[in-house]
Amino acid sequence: MTTAEEFVRSACRLCPVPGVAEIRLHVADEVISLWQRTEDEFGAGRQPPFWAFAWPGGQALARYLLDHPGLIAGRSVLDVGSGSGLAAIAAARAGAATVTASEVDAVAVAAIRLNARANGVPEPAIVGDVLDGDADGAEVVLAGDVCYSRPVAERVLGFLERMTARGTSVLVGDIGRAFLPRERFVVLEAREFPVMAELEDSSVKRAMVWAPDPKAPCWMHE
């Protein structure tokens, strides 16, 4: 049987990330056939292959971390819903002391490890679903493109709220999707990034790096 790493290598090509050319990822050129191929190989009912693409929120986070390494240098970082590992790899390159990637898809885990090796950084520690936990003491939490559905967004935002209340630094990469409560955040940076039109509704998306607004009541309670 094909291993997850063999599958990623055969299904994707290794290339620089648009807007973050310092990092290379194993990415796919299309969505539907890859999804079908994943189900054929590993079984039906799998989630879409989010790991095979550089999503705009992840690109924005990675660019921001590489441009502002002082935010995470020497600190412990948790990347929630890591996908391809783009933000986690950027954190490692920016000098994070430790990097942990939270990911539940076994094929995504293989992609994260392959991508870390391809970029010459240590493979991040891999954990599963952390959203009901406490981030195991991480000093910085990253969350890129996690507000794509209401159930996921609600769980992630609840987790980020708890982390913020504990004094953890939180950075979110997102284009401002419907399930991101913008009134609870401030924009730190906004840039345009090339994306696959098959994934989004255009070939270029404006993505932002967001941080919790300290003036928003939801971030202020203990």
Secondary structure, 3 states (H helix, E strand, C coil): CCCHHHHHHHHCEEEEECCEEEEEEEECCCCHHHHHHHHHHHCCCCCCCHHHCCCHHHHHHHHHHHHCHHHCCCCEEEEECCCCCHHHHHHHHCCCCEEEEECCCHHHHHHHHHHHHHCCCCCCEEECCCCCCCHHHCCEEEEECCCCCHHHHHHHHHHHHHHHHCCCEEEEEECCCCCCCHHHEEEEEEEEEECCCCCCCCCEEEEEEEEECCCCHHHCCC
